[in-house]
Amino acid sequence: MVSRFIFIFLLFAVSLFANNSLNSISVKNSSLILNFKKPITKKTLFTTVIPTKKITKYVFDFNNCTKSNRVKSLHKLSSTIKSIRISQYKPKVVRLVIDSYKKYSINYSQKNGTSNFVIKLPTKISSVKKNNDIKNMFTEIKTNNTIAKNPSKPILIKSVRLKKQYKILIDPGHGAHDSGAVGGKYKEKDIVLSIGKRVYKKLKTLGFNVYMTRYKDKFVKLSRRTQKANKMNADMFVSIHANSITNKRKRNIIHGIETYFLDKARTARAKRIAASENRSLLNSKDMATKNVLLNAVFIGPKVQLSNKLAIDIQKEVLGALKSRFSYVKDNGVRGAPFRVLVGAQMPAVLIETGYISNPKERKHLINSSYQDALASGIVKGIVNYFKNREKELE
């Protein structure tokens, strides 16, 4: 009883400082209307799709927001929509979940100058005033399993039309005691995990089957990362890292983004970066093992496909960043013997998102807007790769 009282008190205290509040929800015609105190902004909204065997969950998180006690969930709806649940998920996060037996596209919008957030539902339905007034009013429709954003200009993601639902493994490098590169007080393991989560969420929203080698500050052996990709029969493996240079005189000069695929290193730069990323494995190996790993010649179709994937990702990342940020440099696409890519049975790349050792680029890497744009570029590169690949196979 005491703990419940404390929780209610905390919610009340948080509501005093939250910038927004959800006052009511209603259903009119084919729309679910959420009335907020203030208009929703891009920074406060997060959406994702969580597919399961029986239910597809369409999740909307409204950050820095509290829910009025008058707002209730809608249950026992129809053969298509199981429920529309809404809760105070966290002290400052209101969560809306549409539980659907079928997969379909959801469009949502917010008219300029209003505080009504509108989610389009599958078909025309009657107005709802009470909690359980909707019964058998939804019909199944064919979709591409995406959430298509179509609100005011700041929020826009196009749906993806592909022939299959691809499976992707995102690999944020390092973790736990393996911090990776360090710049100032910032560690590579933390930066790439943040970027990886953004890529994961964006791909989920577009309907891909997405997984990560680590979701938190955890150490995963290099060999087990691609083993996981192989075991789950992934269509793609993308490893995310941040670069560094030890030469103090060049730290303010060397910067840029580069994407790698598995191949024998042809430049001293590629050899140096691969050796740095392989260090956690190679430090414990003898010279013979190092030579086998670092001097192997990699050939075959997977290398060619990985090269194409690296080109698509590099191009889209640069496009996403250069349109919004300065001090963005293209270091190109290169082949190198990264141990984390060895053994992958699918197209696999490693992207160095920038130099954490460079003070200017480090400010970019820790910036949430920069991380988001970078993640969007990675996602667009992935989508373009699959589109181009499907055309090649027609």
C-alpha positions as CSV (number, residue, x, y, z in Angstrom):
1,M,0.0,0.0,0.0
2,V,2.8,2.4,0.9
3,S,4.7,1.6,-2.3
4,R,1.6,2.3,-4.3
5,F,1.1,5.6,-2.6
6,I,4.7,6.5,-3.4
7,F,4.3,5.6,-7.0
8,I,1.2,7.7,-7.3
9,F,2.9,10.6,-5.6
10,L,5.9,10.4,-8.0
11,L,3.5,10.4,-11.0
12,F,1.9,13.5,-9.6
13,A,5.2,15.2,-9.0
14,V,6.4,14.3,-12.5
15,S,3.2,15.7,-14.1
16,L,4.1,19.1,-12.7
17,F,7.3,19.2,-14.7
18,A,6.2,17.3,-17.9
19,N,6.0,19.5,-20.9
20,N,2.9,17.8,-22.4
21,S,-0.1,15.8,-21.3
22,L,-2.6,13.5,-23.1
23,N,-6.1,14.7,-22.2
24,S,-8.4,12.4,-24.1
25,I,-8.7,9.8,-26.9
26,S,-11.6,9.2,-29.2
27,V,-12.4,7.3,-32.4
28,K,-14.2,9.1,-35.2
29,N,-14.8,7.5,-38.6
30,S,-11.6,5.8,-39.5
31,S,-9.3,7.7,-37.1
32,L,-8.0,7.4,-33.6
33,I,-7.7,10.9,-32.2
34,L,-5.4,11.7,-29.3
35,N,-5.9,15.2,-27.8
36,F,-2.7,16.6,-26.2
37,K,-2.1,19.8,-24.3
38,K,0.6,20.8,-26.9
39,P,1.4,19.6,-30.4
40,I,3.7,16.5,-30.7
41,T,7.2,17.2,-31.9
42,K,9.7,14.9,-33.7
43,K,11.9,14.7,-30.7
44,T,9.2,13.5,-28.4
45,L,7.7,10.7,-30.6
46,F,9.1,7.2,-31.0
47,T,7.4,4.5,-33.0
48,T,8.2,0.8,-33.6
49,V,6.6,-2.4,-34.8
50,I,7.0,-5.6,-32.7
51,P,5.9,-8.7,-34.7
52,T,5.1,-11.9,-32.8
53,K,3.6,-15.2,-33.9
54,K,0.0,-14.2,-33.2
55,I,0.0,-10.4,-32.6
56,T,1.7,-7.4,-34.3
57,K,2.2,-4.6,-31.9
58,Y,2.3,-1.0,-33.2
59,V,3.9,1.1,-30.5
60,F,3.8,4.8,-30.1
61,D,5.9,6.4,-27.2
62,F,5.2,10.0,-26.4
63,N,8.1,11.3,-24.4
64,N,8.0,14.0,-21.7
65,C,4.3,13.5,-21.4
66,T,1.8,12.4,-18.8
67,K,-1.7,10.8,-19.2
68,S,-4.9,12.0,-17.7
69,N,-6.8,9.5,-15.5
70,R,-9.7,9.9,-17.9
71,V,-7.9,8.3,-20.7
72,K,-8.7,4.5,-20.8
73,S,-7.7,1.6,-23.1
74,L,-10.0,0.1,-25.6
75,H,-10.5,-3.7,-25.5
76,K,-12.5,-6.5,-27.2
77,L,-12.5,-4.7,-30.5
78,S,-12.8,-7.0,-33.5
79,S,-11.4,-10.0,-35.3
80,T,-8.6,-7.8,-36.7
81,I,-7.8,-5.3,-33.9
82,K,-7.5,-7.0,-30.5
83,S,-7.1,-3.8,-28.4
84,I,-5.8,-0.3,-28.2
85,R,-3.8,0.0,-25.0
86,I,-2.6,3.2,-23.4
87,S,-0.6,3.6,-20.2
88,Q,1.8,5.7,-18.3
89,Y,4.7,3.5,-19.4
90,K,7.3,5.5,-17.5
91,P,7.0,8.6,-15.3
92,K,7.5,10.8,-18.4
93,V,6.5,8.4,-21.2
94,V,2.9,7.7,-22.4
95,R,2.7,4.5,-24.4
96,L,0.0,3.6,-26.9
97,V,0.0,0.1,-28.3
98,I,-2.3,-1.1,-31.1
99,D,-2.6,-5.0,-30.9
100,S,-3.5,-6.4,-34.3
101,Y,-4.0,-9.9,-35.4
102,K,-3.1,-8.8,-38.9
103,K,-0.3,-6.7,-40.4
104,Y,-1.2,-3.4,-42.0
105,S,0.1,0.1,-42.7
106,I,-0.6,2.8,-40.2
107,N,-0.5,6.5,-41.2
108,Y,-0.4,9.1,-38.5
109,S,-0.4,12.9,-38.8
110,Q,-0.7,16.1,-36.9
111,K,-2.2,19.2,-38.6
112,N,-0.1,22.4,-38.2
113,G,-1.3,24.5,-35.3
114,T,-3.4,21.8,-33.6
115,S,-2.7,19.5,-30.7
116,N,-4.7,16.5,-32.1
117,F,-2.5,13.6,-33.1
118,V,-4.4,11.4,-35.6
119,I,-3.8,7.7,-36.3
120,K,-5.6,6.3,-39.3
121,L,-7.2,2.9,-38.6
122,P,-7.9,0.2,-41.2
123,T,-11.5,1.0,-42.1
124,K,-14.3,3.4,-41.4
125,I,-15.8,2.9,-37.9
126,S,-18.4,4.6,-35.8
127,S,-17.6,7.2,-33.2
128,V,-16.7,5.8,-29.8
129,K,-17.6,7.5,-26.5
130,K,-17.3,4.6,-24.1
131,N,-14.5,2.1,-23.5
132,N,-16.1,-1.0,-25.0
133,D,-18.3,0.4,-27.8
134,I,-16.3,-1.0,-30.7
135,K,-17.2,-4.5,-31.8
136,N,-16.6,-6.2,-35.1
137,M,-16.0,-2.9,-36.9
138,F,-12.6,-3.6,-38.4
139,T,-11.9,-5.6,-41.6
140,E,-8.6,-7.2,-42.7
141,I,-6.6,-5.4,-45.4
142,K,-3.4,-6.3,-47.2
143,T,-0.3,-4.4,-46.3
144,N,3.4,-4.2,-46.5
145,N,4.0,-4.5,-42.7
146,T,5.2,-1.0,-42.1
147,I,4.3,2.1,-40.2
148,A,4.2,4.9,-42.7
149,K,4.6,8.4,-41.2
150,N,2.7,11.1,-42.8
151,P,2.3,14.0,-40.4
152,S,3.6,17.5,-40.5
153,K,6.9,17.9,-42.4
154,P,9.4,17.1,-39.6
155,I,8.1,13.5,-39.3
156,L,8.3,11.5,-42.5
157,I,9.4,8.0,-43.2
158,K,8.4,6.2,-46.4
159,S,7.2,2.6,-46.4
160,V,9.5,0.0,-47.9
161,R,8.2,-2.3,-50.7
162,L,10.4,-5.4,-50.9
163,K,9.6,-8.9,-52.0
164,K,10.4,-10.5,-48.6
165,Q,10.9,-9.6,-45.0
166,Y,14.6,-9.6,-44.6
167,K,16.4,-10.6,-41.4
168,I,19.2,-8.3,-40.3
169,L,21.7,-8.5,-37.4
170,I,23.1,-5.2,-36.1
171,D,26.5,-5.5,-34.3
172,P,27.5,-2.6,-32.0
173,G,31.2,-3.1,-31.5
174,H,33.1,-3.9,-28.2
175,G,31.3,-3.8,-24.9
176,A,31.8,-4.2,-21.1
177,H,35.6,-4.4,-20.3
178,D,36.4,-3.9,-24.0
179,S,35.7,-0.2,-24.3
180,G,37.1,0.2,-27.8
181,A,38.6,3.5,-28.7
182,V,38.5,6.3,-26.1
183,G,38.3,10.0,-26.8
184,G,38.1,12.5,-23.9
185,K,35.7,10.9,-21.4
186,Y,33.8,9.1,-24.2
187,K,34.1,5.4,-25.1
188,E,33.5,3.8,-28.5
189,K,31.4,1.0,-26.9
190,D,28.8,3.5,-25.7
191,I,28.6,5.6,-28.8
192,V,28.2,2.7,-31.2
193,L,25.5,1.1,-28.9
194,S,23.5,4.3,-29.1
195,I,23.8,4.4,-32.9
196,G,23.1,0.7,-33.2
197,K,19.8,1.1,-31.2
198,R,18.7,3.9,-33.5
199,V,19.4,1.7,-36.6
200,Y,17.5,-1.2,-34.9
201,K,14.4,1.0,-34.1
202,K,14.3,2.5,-37.6
203,L,14.6,-0.9,-39.3
204,K,11.9,-2.3,-37.0
205,T,9.6,0.6,-37.9
206,L,10.0,-0.3,-41.5
207,G,9.0,-3.9,-40.9
208,F,12.4,-5.7,-41.0
209,N,13.2,-8.6,-38.7
210,V,16.0,-7.0,-36.8
211,Y,18.3,-8.3,-34.0
212,M,21.4,-7.0,-32.2
213,T,24.5,-8.8,-30.9
214,R,24.2,-6.8,-27.7
215,Y,21.4,-4.6,-26.4
216,K,23.4,-3.3,-23.4
217,D,27.0,-2.9,-22.1
218,K,27.9,-6.5,-22.6
219,F,31.0,-8.2,-24.0
220,V,30.5,-10.5,-26.9
221,K,33.4,-12.4,-28.5
222,L,34.2,-11.5,-32.1
223,S,33.7,-15.0,-33.3
224,R,30.3,-15.3,-31.7
225,R,28.9,-12.2,-33.5
226,T,28.9,-13.7,-37.0
227,Q,28.1,-17.1,-35.5
228,K,24.9,-15.6,-34.3
229,A,24.2,-14.2,-37.7
230,N,24.8,-17.6,-39.3
231,K,22.7,-19.4,-36.7
232,M,19.7,-17.2,-37.3
233,N,20.2,-17.3,-41.1
234,A,20.4,-13.6,-41.3
235,D,20.3,-11.8,-44.7
236,M,22.8,-9.2,-43.6
237,F,25.3,-8.4,-40.9
238,V,26.2,-4.8,-40.1
239,S,28.9,-4.0,-37.5
240,I,29.1,-0.4,-36.2
241,H,32.4,1.1,-34.8
242,A,34.1,4.4,-34.1
243,N,37.6,5.0,-35.3
244,S,40.7,6.5,-33.5
245,I,44.3,7.4,-34.1
246,T,47.1,7.4,-31.5
247,N,49.3,10.1,-33.2
248,K,48.6,13.2,-31.0
249,R,49.8,15.6,-33.7
250,K,47.3,14.2,-36.2
251,R,44.3,13.9,-33.9
252,N,43.0,17.3,-35.0
253,I,43.5,16.5,-38.6
254,I,42.4,12.9,-39.3
255,H,38.6,12.4,-39.5
256,G,36.0,11.0,-41.7
257,I,33.6,8.0,-42.3
258,E,34.6,4.8,-44.0
259,T,32.8,1.5,-44.6
260,Y,34.7,-1.8,-44.9
261,F,34.0,-5.3,-46.3
262,L,36.0,-8.4,-45.7
263,D,39.0,-8.6,-48.0
264,K,42.8,-8.6,-47.9
265,A,44.0,-5.1,-46.8
266,R,45.5,-3.3,-49.8
267,T,46.6,-0.1,-47.9
268,A,48.6,0.6,-44.7
269,R,45.6,2.5,-43.4
270,A,43.2,-0.5,-43.8
271,K,45.8,-2.8,-42.1
272,R,46.1,-0.4,-39.2
273,I,42.4,-0.1,-38.6
274,A,41.8,-3.8,-38.9
275,A,44.6,-4.6,-36.5
276,S,43.1,-2.1,-34.0
277,E,39.6,-3.6,-34.2
278,N,41.0,-7.2,-34.0
279,R,43.2,-6.5,-31.0
280,S,40.9,-8.1,-28.4
281,L,41.3,-11.4,-30.2
282,L,44.8,-11.2,-31.6
283,N,46.6,-10.1,-28.4
284,S,46.1,-13.6,-27.1
285,K,47.2,-15.4,-30.3
286,D,50.6,-16.4,-31.5
287,M,52.3,-14.9,-34.6
288,A,51.3,-17.8,-36.8
289,T,47.6,-17.3,-36.0
290,K,47.9,-13.6,-36.6
291,N,49.4,-14.2,-40.0
292,V,46.6,-16.6,-40.9
293,L,43.9,-14.1,-39.9
294,L,45.4,-10.9,-41.3
295,N,46.9,-12.2,-44.5
296,A,44.1,-14.5,-45.7
297,V,42.8,-13.8,-49.2
298,F,39.0,-13.6,-49.3
299,I,37.2,-14.3,-52.5
300,G,33.7,-15.3,-53.7
301,P,30.2,-13.9,-54.2
302,K,29.7,-12.9,-50.6
303,V,32.7,-10.5,-50.8
304,Q,31.3,-9.0,-53.9
305,L,27.8,-8.5,-52.3
306,S,29.5,-7.1,-49.2
307,N,31.3,-4.6,-51.4
308,K,28.0,-3.5,-52.9
309,L,26.4,-3.2,-49.5
310,A,29.3,-1.1,-48.2
311,I,29.0,1.3,-51.2
312,D,25.3,1.7,-50.6
313,I,25.7,2.4,-46.9
314,Q,28.6,4.8,-47.4
315,K,26.8,6.8,-50.0
316,E,23.6,7.2,-48.0
317,V,25.3,7.9,-44.7
318,L,27.3,10.8,-46.3
319,G,24.1,12.1,-48.0
320,A,22.2,12.1,-44.7
321,L,25.0,13.9,-42.8
322,K,26.3,16.4,-45.4
323,S,22.8,17.8,-45.9
324,R,22.7,18.8,-42.2
325,F,26.2,19.0,-40.8
326,S,29.6,20.4,-41.6
327,Y,32.9,18.7,-41.1
328,V,31.8,15.5,-42.7
329,K,34.4,13.7,-44.8
330,D,34.2,10.7,-47.2
331,N,37.0,8.2,-46.5
332,G,35.6,5.8,-49.0
333,V,34.8,2.0,-49.1
334,R,37.7,-0.3,-48.5
335,G,38.5,-4.0,-48.0
336,A,40.2,-5.1,-44.8
337,P,40.6,-8.4,-42.8
338,F,38.3,-7.5,-39.9
339,R,38.0,-10.6,-37.7
340,V,34.4,-9.8,-36.8
341,L,33.4,-10.3,-40.4
342,V,35.2,-13.6,-40.9
343,G,32.9,-16.5,-41.3
344,A,29.8,-14.5,-42.2
345,Q,27.6,-16.5,-44.6
346,M,25.8,-13.4,-45.7
347,P,26.8,-9.9,-47.0
348,A,28.7,-8.3,-44.0
349,V,30.2,-4.8,-43.6
350,L,31.8,-2.8,-40.8
351,I,31.2,1.0,-40.7
352,E,33.6,3.3,-38.9
353,T,31.3,6.2,-38.0
354,G,34.0,8.7,-37.4
355,Y,37.1,9.4,-35.3
356,I,36.5,9.6,-31.6
357,S,40.1,10.9,-31.3
358,N,39.2,14.0,-33.3
359,P,37.7,16.7,-31.0
360,K,35.4,18.1,-33.7
361,E,34.2,14.8,-35.0
362,R,33.8,13.5,-31.4
363,K,31.3,16.3,-30.8
364,H,29.3,15.0,-33.7
365,L,29.4,11.4,-32.6
366,I,28.0,12.2,-29.1
367,N,25.3,14.4,-30.6
368,S,21.8,12.8,-30.7
369,S,20.8,14.5,-33.9
370,Y,24.0,13.5,-35.6
371,Q,23.5,9.9,-34.4
372,D,20.0,9.9,-35.7
373,A,20.9,11.2,-39.1
374,L,23.8,8.7,-39.3
375,A,21.4,5.8,-38.4
376,S,19.0,7.0,-41.1
377,G,21.8,6.9,-43.6
378,I,22.7,3.4,-42.6
379,V,19.0,2.3,-42.9
380,K,18.6,3.9,-46.3
381,G,21.8,2.2,-47.5
382,I,20.4,-1.2,-46.4
383,V,17.1,-0.6,-48.1
384,N,18.7,0.5,-51.3
385,Y,21.0,-2.6,-51.3
386,F,18.0,-4.9,-51.0
387,K,16.1,-3.0,-53.7
388,N,19.1,-3.2,-56.1
389,R,19.7,-6.9,-55.3
390,E,16.0,-7.8,-56.1
391,K,16.3,-6.0,-59.4
392,E,19.5,-8.0,-60.2
393,L,17.7,-11.2,-59.5
394,E,14.6,-10.5,-61.7
